[in-house]
Amino acid sequence: MSYAASMTLPGESDVVSPVTHEVSNQSPPLDDFDPLDCDPALREALAEHGQSEATELLRPLARQAGSATAREHGRLANEHPPVLHSHDRYGHRIDEVEFHPSWHWLMDRAVSEGLHAAPWAPDAPEGAHLRRAAGFYLWSQAEAGHGCPISMTFAAVPALRHSPDLAEAYEPGLRATDYDFGLRPPGEKSGLLAGMSMTEKQGGSDVRANTTTAEPLADGSYRIVGHKWFTSAPMNDLFLTLANTPGGLSCLLVPRVLPDGTRNAVRLQRLKDKLGNKSNASAELEYTGAIGWLVGEEGRGVRSIIDMVSMTRMDCVLGSAANMRAALSEAAHHVAHRAAFGDTLNRTPLMRAVISDLAVESEAAVGLAMRLAAAIDRGQRGNRAELDLLRLALPATKYYVCKRAPTVIAEALECLGGNGYVEESGLPRLYREAPLLSIWEGSGNVTALDTLRALHKRPDTVEPLLAELDRAAGQDERYDHQLRRLRDELTEPRPERARALSERLVLTLQASLLLRTAPAEVAETFLTTRLDGEGHTLGATGTRSDVLLDRVTPRKD
């Protein structure tokens, strides 16, 4: 395209400005591509866990995630963040949040695909958690923020099952595949969404510092008074919240609208002005006599929500893997089309090393995420060893994979140079999103210490982990050396080493999976750069892989 302009100056005839330049050497928009085609690691993980047929079942969702339509809705949902309306025009308190239509489009598709609750259905197929994890990972690449209410709804179901009466009343609506937005009595809606309302300003992750109180009433409900500092998706229908009852810290179910149609006394104070996650509303709120119902037993609130925490931590791993994969796709696509110094960037040795490093980080993350999702499936069928593996590996994985996302996305952004730093590229949005999942459901120190807590509370959880790792023993001396070091550290875990232990545990797990399931060159790249590499930044070792570059570069018809 040539650039010229016609302009008329005072007292002059029409003049045409000179052509200044030709627009060339630009990578085409990464629209209407299939994220499954350039993600063999996901396909291989599904096959490894007996779900090969899920690849084609997921194909329509993947293609829609990579479509120009979905990508534009993702942009618009973040360009037009939610707005709080505390009162209507007449001064009545309404406490409603208005979302852009693109938010509703994204939510509708996520719910219709069952990403919010499909594995909890009584007739869910074998491998339902793995399939849902793969779908959540693919669809989150279109837009990350709306994954929050989807994830919280997914995680609320097992928590509600601590109170069978509440589960019977609300679980069918939570499992429904209708997205029915708006504040109405839950019984009148075709589909429900759930949220969490746990933390308070004085405690944060230390929920035992909560001051919110819940007074039992004669009809079996509780009257709740207090505040919450961070409640995501406040327009959802139901919230699990923590409050102090006479029996101690307890979990309660709080609907936004009561069964008789009246608004519950939940007052939205303001929406958070967050670093990223702009499409999703997160609120500070007050309970001014809100009505709720006990979930589980009084004084066992943490126990009641532990299943919820595990499921949302799983989605933190999936969301981080999705964000890394989205950034990798943009970087690999750009360097495949952008020329410099006489060749495309992806043919220069140093750029090949960077993309290879980004690719192996992404593949290791998605492979481990799918392994943990498969463990959930097996644990649900009564496999105790898989539950023990999850108890130890999930907090460590949440620590490490979520911690890696900002680094990976920053490097992917830099592959585009200055073009990656401008909003139009989409990468700044991914970069701002990246730290959230490391913070949500327990920041780095909390999750690393939870890994140690699992070791101290249940030392026998080490055996399923080591059994998993021993499956790759003997294939590579570097791996065997790493495994020996991990065994030594597991015998005497110390709090000050919690981060180091979690990192070593995850790197060893990732190496084990790649050695057993990935092409030899992919595993070799990981071992070289992660277990005995000399550099601490992506691409520093100079290791490059033609196989990895070919595997991860998006292709368009």
C-alpha positions as CSV (number, residue, x, y, z in Angstrom):
1,M,0.0,0.0,0.0
2,S,1.3,3.5,-0.9
3,Y,0.7,6.5,1.3
4,A,-0.3,9.8,-0.3
5,A,-2.8,12.5,0.7
6,S,-4.7,15.1,-1.1
7,M,-4.9,18.5,0.6
8,T,-5.9,22.0,-0.2
9,L,-4.0,24.9,1.3
10,P,-5.5,28.5,1.4
11,G,-5.1,30.2,-2.0
12,E,-3.8,27.1,-3.6
13,S,-5.3,24.5,-5.9
14,D,-5.5,20.8,-4.9
15,V,-2.1,19.3,-4.3
16,V,-1.2,15.7,-3.8
17,S,1.4,15.1,-1.2
18,P,4.3,12.9,-2.3
19,V,4.2,9.1,-1.6
20,T,6.3,8.7,1.5
21,H,6.5,4.9,1.8
22,E,5.2,1.5,1.0
23,V,3.7,-0.6,3.8
24,S,5.5,-3.9,3.6
25,N,7.3,-6.6,5.7
26,Q,4.4,-6.8,8.1
27,S,3.2,-10.1,9.5
28,P,-0.5,-10.7,8.6
29,P,-3.1,-10.7,11.4
30,L,-3.2,-14.0,13.3
31,D,-6.9,-14.5,12.7
32,D,-8.9,-17.6,11.8
33,F,-6.2,-20.1,12.7
34,D,-6.7,-23.4,14.5
35,P,-4.9,-23.5,17.9
36,L,-5.0,-27.3,17.9
37,D,-3.0,-27.6,14.7
38,C,0.0,-25.8,16.2
39,D,-0.3,-27.5,19.6
40,P,0.8,-31.1,19.2
41,A,1.7,-31.1,22.9
42,L,-2.0,-30.9,23.8
43,R,-2.9,-33.5,21.3
44,E,-0.2,-35.8,22.6
45,A,-1.3,-35.3,26.2
46,L,-4.9,-36.2,25.3
47,A,-3.7,-39.4,23.5
48,E,-1.4,-40.3,26.4
49,H,-4.4,-40.3,28.8
50,G,-6.7,-42.2,26.6
51,Q,-8.7,-39.3,25.1
52,S,-7.5,-39.2,21.5
53,E,-11.1,-38.8,20.3
54,A,-11.4,-35.6,22.3
55,T,-9.1,-33.8,19.8
56,E,-11.7,-33.8,17.1
57,L,-14.5,-33.1,19.6
58,L,-12.6,-30.0,20.6
59,R,-11.8,-28.9,17.1
60,P,-14.9,-26.5,16.6
61,L,-14.2,-24.8,20.0
62,A,-10.5,-24.4,19.0
63,R,-11.3,-22.9,15.7
64,Q,-13.7,-20.5,17.2
65,A,-11.1,-19.5,19.8
66,G,-8.7,-18.7,16.9
67,S,-11.3,-16.9,14.9
68,A,-11.2,-13.2,14.1
69,T,-14.6,-12.9,15.7
70,A,-13.6,-14.3,19.1
71,R,-10.3,-12.3,19.1
72,E,-12.3,-9.1,18.5
73,H,-14.7,-9.9,21.2
74,G,-11.8,-10.4,23.5
75,R,-10.4,-7.1,22.6
76,L,-13.7,-5.3,23.0
77,A,-14.5,-6.9,26.4
78,N,-11.2,-5.4,27.7
79,E,-11.5,-2.0,25.9
80,H,-14.9,-1.5,27.6
81,P,-14.5,-2.8,31.2
82,P,-17.5,-3.4,33.5
83,V,-19.2,-0.4,35.1
84,L,-20.8,-0.4,38.6
85,H,-24.3,1.1,39.0
86,S,-24.9,1.3,42.8
87,H,-28.2,3.2,42.4
88,D,-30.9,3.6,39.7
89,R,-32.0,7.1,38.5
90,Y,-34.5,7.4,41.3
91,G,-32.0,6.7,44.1
92,H,-32.9,3.1,44.7
93,R,-30.0,0.9,45.6
94,I,-29.5,-1.7,42.9
95,D,-25.8,-2.8,43.1
96,E,-25.6,-4.0,39.5
97,V,-22.6,-4.3,37.1
98,E,-23.0,-3.5,33.4
99,F,-20.9,-5.5,31.0
100,H,-20.1,-4.9,27.3
101,P,-21.9,-7.3,24.9
102,S,-18.6,-8.9,24.0
103,W,-18.3,-10.2,27.6
104,H,-21.7,-11.9,27.3
105,W,-20.7,-13.4,23.9
106,L,-17.7,-14.9,25.4
107,M,-19.5,-16.2,28.5
108,D,-22.3,-17.6,26.4
109,R,-19.9,-19.7,24.4
110,A,-18.0,-20.9,27.5
111,V,-21.1,-22.0,29.3
112,S,-22.7,-23.6,26.2
113,E,-19.6,-25.7,25.9
114,G,-19.9,-26.9,29.5
115,L,-16.5,-25.4,30.5
116,H,-18.1,-24.3,33.8
117,A,-19.4,-27.6,35.0
118,A,-19.6,-30.4,32.5
119,P,-17.5,-32.9,34.5
120,W,-19.9,-32.9,37.4
121,A,-22.8,-34.2,35.4
122,P,-24.1,-37.6,36.5
123,D,-23.6,-38.9,33.0
124,A,-20.2,-37.3,32.4
125,P,-18.0,-39.5,30.1
126,E,-14.8,-41.0,31.3
127,G,-12.0,-38.4,31.1
128,A,-14.5,-35.5,31.5
129,H,-12.1,-33.5,33.6
130,L,-9.3,-33.9,31.1
131,R,-11.6,-32.9,28.2
132,R,-12.9,-29.9,30.1
133,A,-9.3,-28.9,31.0
134,A,-8.3,-29.0,27.4
135,G,-11.4,-27.0,26.4
136,F,-10.8,-24.4,29.1
137,Y,-7.1,-24.1,28.0
138,L,-8.1,-23.6,24.3
139,W,-10.9,-21.2,24.9
140,S,-9.0,-19.1,27.4
141,Q,-6.6,-18.2,24.6
142,A,-9.4,-16.1,23.1
143,E,-9.8,-14.0,26.3
144,A,-8.6,-14.7,29.8
145,G,-10.8,-12.5,32.1
146,H,-14.1,-14.3,31.6
147,G,-12.4,-17.5,32.7
148,C,-12.7,-16.3,36.3
149,P,-16.5,-16.8,36.7
150,I,-16.3,-20.0,34.6
151,S,-13.7,-21.4,36.9
152,M,-15.4,-20.4,40.1
153,T,-18.7,-22.0,39.0
154,F,-16.7,-25.2,38.2
155,A,-15.1,-25.2,41.6
156,A,-18.3,-24.4,43.6
157,V,-20.0,-27.7,42.8
158,P,-17.8,-30.0,44.8
159,A,-17.9,-27.5,47.7
160,L,-21.7,-27.4,47.7
161,R,-21.8,-31.2,47.9
162,H,-20.8,-30.9,51.6
163,S,-24.4,-29.9,52.0
164,P,-26.6,-32.3,50.0
165,D,-29.7,-30.2,50.3
166,L,-28.0,-27.2,48.9
167,A,-26.4,-29.3,46.2
168,E,-29.8,-30.7,45.2
169,A,-31.3,-27.2,45.0
170,Y,-28.6,-25.4,43.1
171,E,-26.4,-27.9,41.3
172,P,-28.7,-28.5,38.4
173,G,-28.7,-24.8,37.6
174,L,-24.9,-24.6,38.0
175,R,-24.5,-27.5,35.6
176,A,-26.9,-26.1,33.0
177,T,-25.4,-25.0,29.7
178,D,-27.6,-21.9,29.4
179,Y,-26.0,-18.5,30.1
180,D,-28.8,-16.6,31.8
181,F,-27.4,-13.2,32.9
182,G,-29.3,-11.0,35.4
183,L,-30.4,-10.7,39.0
184,R,-33.4,-12.9,39.5
185,P,-34.3,-15.7,41.9
186,P,-32.1,-18.7,41.2
187,G,-35.2,-20.9,40.9
188,E,-36.4,-18.8,37.9
189,K,-33.2,-18.9,35.9
190,S,-32.2,-21.5,33.3
191,G,-28.6,-21.4,34.3
192,L,-26.6,-20.2,37.3
193,L,-23.1,-19.0,38.0
194,A,-21.2,-19.1,41.3
195,G,-18.5,-17.0,42.8
196,M,-16.2,-16.8,45.9
197,S,-16.2,-14.1,48.6
198,M,-13.5,-15.1,51.0
199,T,-10.7,-12.6,51.6
200,E,-10.8,-9.4,53.8
201,K,-8.5,-6.4,53.8
202,Q,-6.9,-7.3,57.1
203,G,-6.1,-10.9,56.3
204,G,-5.8,-11.7,52.6
205,S,-4.8,-15.3,52.3
206,D,-5.0,-15.7,56.1
207,V,-8.8,-16.2,56.1
208,R,-8.7,-17.1,59.8
209,A,-8.2,-13.4,60.4
210,N,-11.7,-12.7,58.9
211,T,-14.0,-10.6,61.0
212,T,-17.3,-11.1,59.1
213,T,-19.9,-12.7,61.4
214,A,-22.9,-15.0,60.6
215,E,-25.7,-15.1,63.2
216,P,-27.9,-18.2,63.1
217,L,-31.6,-17.5,62.6
218,A,-34.6,-19.6,63.7
219,D,-35.4,-20.8,60.1
220,G,-31.9,-22.3,59.7
221,S,-30.4,-19.5,57.7
222,Y,-27.7,-17.1,58.9
223,R,-27.6,-13.3,59.0
224,I,-24.2,-12.1,57.7
225,V,-22.5,-8.8,58.6
226,G,-19.1,-7.7,57.4
227,H,-16.9,-6.9,54.4
228,K,-15.0,-8.7,51.7
229,W,-12.0,-7.1,50.0
230,F,-11.9,-9.0,46.8
231,T,-15.0,-10.7,45.3
232,S,-14.7,-11.5,41.6
233,A,-17.7,-11.5,39.2
234,P,-20.1,-9.9,41.7
235,M,-23.0,-10.3,39.2
236,N,-23.0,-14.1,39.6
237,D,-26.0,-15.7,41.2
238,L,-24.5,-17.5,44.2
239,F,-21.4,-16.9,46.4
240,L,-19.5,-19.1,48.8
241,T,-18.3,-16.9,51.6
242,L,-16.5,-17.3,54.8
243,A,-17.8,-15.9,58.1
244,N,-17.5,-16.5,61.8
245,T,-20.5,-18.4,63.2
246,P,-20.8,-19.5,66.9
247,G,-19.0,-22.7,66.0
248,G,-16.1,-20.9,64.3
249,L,-15.1,-19.9,60.8
250,S,-17.7,-21.4,58.5
251,C,-18.6,-21.5,54.8
252,L,-22.0,-20.1,53.7
253,L,-23.9,-19.9,50.4
254,V,-25.1,-16.4,49.7
255,P,-27.4,-15.8,46.8
256,R,-27.6,-12.3,45.2
257,V,-31.4,-12.7,45.0
258,L,-33.4,-14.5,47.7
259,P,-36.0,-17.1,46.8
260,D,-38.8,-14.6,47.4
261,G,-37.4,-12.3,44.8
262,T,-35.9,-9.6,47.1
263,R,-32.3,-8.5,46.7
264,N,-30.0,-9.9,49.3
265,A,-28.2,-7.3,51.5
266,V,-25.0,-7.4,49.5
267,R,-23.7,-3.9,48.8
268,L,-21.1,-3.3,46.2
269,Q,-18.7,-0.6,47.4
270,R,-16.6,-0.2,44.3
271,L,-14.9,-2.2,41.5
272,K,-11.2,-2.8,41.6
273,D,-9.0,-0.9,39.2
274,K,-6.7,-3.9,38.4
275,L,-3.4,-4.2,36.6
276,G,-5.1,-6.6,34.1
277,N,-8.1,-8.8,34.0
278,K,-10.0,-5.7,32.9
279,S,-13.0,-7.5,31.3
280,N,-13.9,-9.1,34.6
281,A,-15.5,-7.2,37.5
282,S,-13.9,-7.6,40.9
283,A,-15.6,-5.9,43.8
284,E,-15.2,-4.7,47.3
285,L,-18.5,-5.4,49.1
286,E,-20.3,-5.3,52.4
287,Y,-22.8,-7.7,53.9
288,T,-25.3,-5.6,55.7
289,G,-27.5,-8.4,57.1
290,A,-27.3,-10.7,54.0
291,I,-28.9,-14.1,54.3
292,G,-26.9,-17.2,53.7
293,W,-27.1,-21.0,54.3
294,L,-24.4,-23.1,55.9
295,V,-22.2,-25.3,53.6
296,G,-20.9,-28.2,55.6
297,E,-20.4,-28.0,59.3
298,E,-20.0,-24.9,61.5
299,G,-16.4,-24.2,62.3
300,R,-15.2,-26.3,59.3
301,G,-15.3,-23.5,56.7
302,V,-11.8,-24.1,55.4
303,R,-12.5,-27.8,55.0
304,S,-15.7,-27.0,53.1
305,I,-13.9,-24.8,50.5
306,I,-10.7,-27.0,50.1
307,D,-12.2,-28.8,47.1
308,M,-13.0,-25.4,45.6
309,V,-9.5,-24.1,46.2
310,S,-8.0,-27.2,44.5
311,M,-10.2,-26.8,41.4
312,T,-9.5,-23.1,41.0
313,R,-5.8,-23.8,41.4
314,M,-6.1,-26.3,38.6
315,D,-7.6,-23.5,36.5
316,C,-4.8,-21.1,37.4
317,V,-2.4,-23.6,35.9
318,L,-4.6,-24.0,32.8
319,G,-5.0,-20.2,32.5
320,S,-1.3,-19.5,32.8
321,A,-0.6,-22.3,30.2
322,A,-3.2,-20.7,27.9
323,N,-1.7,-17.2,28.2
324,M,1.8,-18.5,27.5
325,R,0.5,-20.5,24.5
326,A,-1.4,-17.4,23.2
327,A,1.8,-15.3,23.5
328,L,3.9,-18.0,21.9
329,S,1.5,-18.2,18.9
330,E,1.8,-14.5,18.3
331,A,5.6,-14.6,18.6
332,A,6.0,-17.7,16.4
333,H,3.6,-16.3,13.8
334,H,5.4,-12.9,13.7
335,V,8.9,-14.2,13.3
336,A,7.8,-16.6,10.6
337,H,6.7,-13.6,8.4
338,R,8.9,-10.7,9.5
339,A,12.2,-10.3,7.5
340,A,15.4,-8.7,8.8
341,F,18.9,-8.7,7.5
342,G,18.0,-10.7,4.4
343,D,15.9,-13.5,5.9
344,T,12.8,-14.1,8.0
345,L,13.4,-13.8,11.7
346,N,12.6,-17.4,12.4
347,R,15.7,-18.4,10.3
348,T,18.2,-16.5,12.4
349,P,20.0,-18.7,15.0
350,L,19.4,-16.5,18.0
351,M,15.7,-16.0,17.3
352,R,15.3,-19.7,16.7
353,A,16.8,-20.3,20.2
354,V,14.3,-17.9,21.8
355,I,11.3,-19.4,20.1
356,S,12.5,-22.9,20.9
357,D,12.8,-21.9,24.6
358,L,9.4,-20.3,24.6
359,A,8.0,-23.4,22.9
360,V,9.5,-25.9,25.3
361,E,8.2,-23.9,28.3
362,S,4.7,-23.9,26.8
363,E,4.8,-27.6,26.0
364,A,6.1,-28.6,29.5
365,A,3.3,-26.5,31.1
366,V,0.4,-27.9,29.0
367,G,1.7,-31.5,29.4
368,L,1.8,-31.2,33.2
369,A,-1.5,-29.5,33.3
370,M,-3.2,-32.3,31.4
371,R,-1.5,-34.9,33.6
372,L,-3.0,-33.2,36.7
373,A,-6.4,-33.0,35.0
374,A,-6.2,-36.8,34.3
375,A,-5.3,-37.3,38.0
376,I,-8.5,-35.6,38.9
377,D,-10.5,-38.0,36.7
378,R,-8.8,-41.0,38.2
379,G,-9.1,-39.6,41.7
380,Q,-12.9,-39.1,41.2
381,R,-13.0,-42.8,40.4
382,G,-11.4,-43.7,43.7
383,N,-7.7,-43.9,42.8
384,R,-6.1,-42.9,46.1
385,A,-2.6,-42.6,44.6
386,E,-3.7,-40.1,42.1
387,L,-5.4,-38.0,44.8
388,D,-2.1,-38.1,46.8
389,L,-0.2,-37.0,43.7
390,L,-2.5,-34.1,43.2
391,R,-2.2,-33.1,46.9
392,L,1.5,-32.6,46.5
393,A,2.0,-31.7,42.8
394,L,-0.9,-29.3,42.3
395,P,0.2,-26.5,44.7
396,A,3.8,-26.9,43.4
397,T,2.6,-26.7,39.8
398,K,0.4,-23.7,40.6
399,Y,3.5,-22.0,42.1
400,Y,5.9,-22.7,39.3
401,V,3.8,-22.5,36.1
402,C,2.0,-19.4,37.1
403,K,5.3,-17.8,38.2
404,R,6.8,-18.5,34.7
405,A,4.0,-16.9,32.7
406,P,5.1,-13.2,33.1
407,T,8.6,-14.1,32.0
408,V,7.5,-16.1,29.0
409,I,5.0,-13.5,27.9
410,A,7.5,-10.7,28.3
411,E,9.9,-12.5,26.0
412,A,7.3,-13.3,23.5
413,L,6.3,-9.7,23.4
414,E,9.9,-8.7,22.8
415,C,10.0,-11.0,19.7
416,L,7.7,-8.4,18.1
417,G,10.0,-5.6,19.1
418,G,8.3,-2.2,19.5
419,N,5.2,-3.7,17.7
420,G,4.7,-6.0,20.6
421,Y,4.7,-3.1,23.1
422,V,1.7,-1.4,21.6
423,E,-1.8,-2.3,22.6
424,E,-2.9,-3.2,19.1
425,S,-0.7,-6.3,19.1
426,G,-2.7,-7.8,22.0
427,L,0.4,-8.8,23.9
428,P,0.3,-6.0,26.5
429,R,-3.1,-7.4,27.5
430,L,-1.6,-10.9,28.0
431,Y,1.3,-9.4,29.9
432,R,-0.9,-7.5,32.3
433,E,-3.0,-10.7,32.8
434,A,0.0,-12.9,33.6
435,P,0.7,-12.0,37.3
436,L,-2.9,-12.5,38.3
437,L,-2.9,-16.3,38.3
438,S,0.2,-16.4,40.4
439,I,-1.6,-14.3,43.0
440,W,-5.2,-15.8,42.8
441,E,-5.9,-18.7,45.1
442,G,-2.6,-18.3,47.0
443,S,0.4,-16.3,45.9
444,G,3.8,-17.8,45.5
445,N,4.8,-18.2,49.1
446,V,1.4,-19.6,50.1
447,T,1.4,-22.3,47.4
448,A,5.0,-23.2,48.0
449,L,4.3,-23.6,51.7
450,D,1.2,-25.6,50.9
451,T,3.5,-28.0,49.1
452,L,5.5,-28.4,52.3
453,R,2.3,-28.6,54.4
454,A,1.2,-31.6,52.3
455,L,4.5,-33.3,52.9
456,H,4.3,-32.7,56.6
457,K,0.7,-33.6,57.0
458,R,0.8,-36.7,54.7
459,P,4.3,-37.9,54.2
460,D,3.0,-40.9,52.3
461,T,2.0,-38.5,49.4
462,V,5.7,-38.7,48.4
463,E,5.3,-42.3,47.2
464,P,2.9,-41.7,44.4
465,L,5.0,-38.8,43.2
466,L,8.2,-40.8,43.2
467,A,6.4,-43.7,41.5
468,E,5.4,-41.2,38.7
469,L,8.9,-39.9,38.4
470,D,10.6,-43.3,38.4
471,R,8.8,-44.1,35.2
472,A,11.4,-42.0,33.3
473,A,14.4,-43.1,35.4
474,G,17.3,-44.5,33.5
475,Q,16.6,-42.6,30.2
476,D,18.9,-39.7,30.8
477,E,21.7,-39.1,33.3
478,R,20.7,-35.4,33.7
479,Y,17.2,-36.5,34.7
480,D,18.5,-39.1,37.1
481,H,20.7,-36.6,38.8
482,Q,17.8,-34.2,39.1
483,L,15.6,-37.0,40.6
484,R,18.3,-37.9,43.1
485,R,18.5,-34.3,44.2
486,L,14.7,-34.1,44.6
487,R,14.6,-37.3,46.7
488,D,17.2,-35.8,49.0
489,E,15.3,-32.5,49.4
490,L,12.0,-34.3,50.0
491,T,13.5,-36.0,53.1
492,E,14.1,-32.8,55.0
493,P,11.9,-30.0,53.5
494,R,12.5,-26.6,55.1
495,P,10.3,-23.5,55.0
496,E,13.0,-21.3,53.6
497,R,13.5,-23.8,50.8
498,A,9.8,-24.1,49.9
499,R,10.1,-22.2,46.6
500,A,13.2,-24.1,45.6
501,L,11.6,-27.5,46.4
502,S,8.4,-26.6,44.5
503,E,10.5,-25.6,41.5
504,R,12.6,-28.7,41.5
505,L,9.5,-30.9,41.9
506,V,7.8,-29.4,38.9
507,L,10.9,-29.3,36.7
508,T,11.4,-33.0,37.4
509,L,7.8,-33.8,36.7
510,Q,7.9,-31.9,33.5
511,A,11.1,-33.6,32.4
512,S,9.6,-37.0,33.3
513,L,6.6,-36.4,31.1
514,L,8.6,-35.1,28.2
515,L,11.0,-38.0,28.3
516,R,8.1,-40.4,28.2
517,T,5.7,-38.7,25.8
518,A,7.3,-36.0,23.7
519,P,9.6,-36.3,20.6
520,A,13.2,-36.8,21.6
521,E,14.3,-33.4,20.4
522,V,11.7,-31.7,22.5
523,A,12.8,-33.6,25.6
524,E,16.4,-32.9,24.8
525,T,15.7,-29.2,24.5
526,F,14.0,-29.2,27.9
527,L,16.8,-31.2,29.6
528,T,19.5,-28.9,28.1
529,T,17.8,-25.7,29.0
530,R,16.1,-26.5,32.3
531,L,18.2,-29.2,34.1
532,D,21.7,-28.3,33.1
533,G,21.4,-25.1,31.2
534,E,23.9,-22.3,31.9
535,G,21.6,-19.3,31.3
536,H,18.8,-17.8,33.4
537,T,16.9,-16.0,30.7
538,L,15.0,-17.6,27.8
539,G,17.2,-18.3,24.8
540,A,20.4,-17.8,26.7
541,T,21.7,-21.3,26.2
542,G,21.5,-20.9,22.4
543,T,19.7,-24.3,22.1
544,R,17.4,-24.2,19.1
545,S,15.1,-26.9,17.7
546,D,13.7,-27.1,14.2
547,V,11.1,-29.6,15.5
548,L,9.9,-27.2,18.2
549,L,9.6,-24.3,15.8
550,D,7.7,-26.3,13.3
551,R,5.4,-27.7,16.0
552,V,4.3,-24.4,17.5
553,T,4.1,-22.0,14.6
554,P,0.4,-21.2,13.7
555,R,-0.7,-22.1,10.2
556,K,-3.5,-20.4,8.3
557,D,-5.5,-21.7,5.4
